Amino acid sequence: MAAALRADFSQIPVIAIDGPAASGKGTVAQRVAAVLGFHYLDSGSLYRLVGYSALMHGTAWSDEAVLGKLAATLPAEFRGTDILLSGEVVTELIRSEACSNAASRVAAVPSVRAALLNWQRKCRLPPGLVTDGRDMGSVVFPDAALKIFLTASTEARAERRYKQLKEKGINANLLILLRDLAERDTRDASRSLAPLHQCPEAHLLDTTEMAVVDAVDQVIDWFRRLVPCNK
Ligand code: C5P
């Protein structure tokens, strides 16, 4: 029975979209999931929740035992587009620059990554899953049907983030955003565990000069070529 269940899970198609911060992979992944009627997992939000909890508890970045425990006992809940922690809606709160940096700190801790692995794999549900992050194709779903490395120039990514913040009425400084993004990319790509990198089998999608709608069409086109029954 267990073997049959495992076999079934491996039949559920996964589209893994990895890439650097603010590359637009979340927007593309969400839209692809909506078109295909698939589930969507924003794996970064899990690291953001652990980072936020660590900030709230004043946990040191070096305290691996406590950070791992925070991740393993995360009182998180996903309700539609809302993310809750201990019953409190934190959807917007965890998008702050402070939480982005905290997420990237805790993401380098082995016990945190181990604790979040199962959580992510449980999101592989029929009829399929679209997920985005840094190690979706390399570690979490190495058997993903389609792997994509979605990127854009650092300048384009910083400008998109700047525009997003301005639209929300949040004050931002483009140069500081640019510096923070570059620092986060370096930390995510240089850590020893599950670093950000393009898998050899992943399709490269550079969206520096590309509209979101075209990026979505490209992903769906690649997927339908691989799995033709998904019309
Ligand atoms: O994708 P997002 O920018 O929300 O991710 C926040 C941080 O979480 C990243 O900078 C990265 O350090 C970490 N992360 C990760 N692995 C993932 C997703 C996110 O290490 N699969």
Boltz pocket constraint, residues with backbone or C-beta under 6 A from the ligand:
constraints:
  - pocket:
      binder: B
      contacts: [[A, 21], [A, 22], [A, 43], [A, 44], [A, 45], [A, 47], [A, 48], [A, 99], [A, 100], [A, 103], [A, 104], [A, 105], [A, 107], [A, 108], [A, 132], [A, 133], [A, 134], [A, 135], [A, 136], [A, 184], [A, 188], [A, 194]]
      max_distance: 6.0
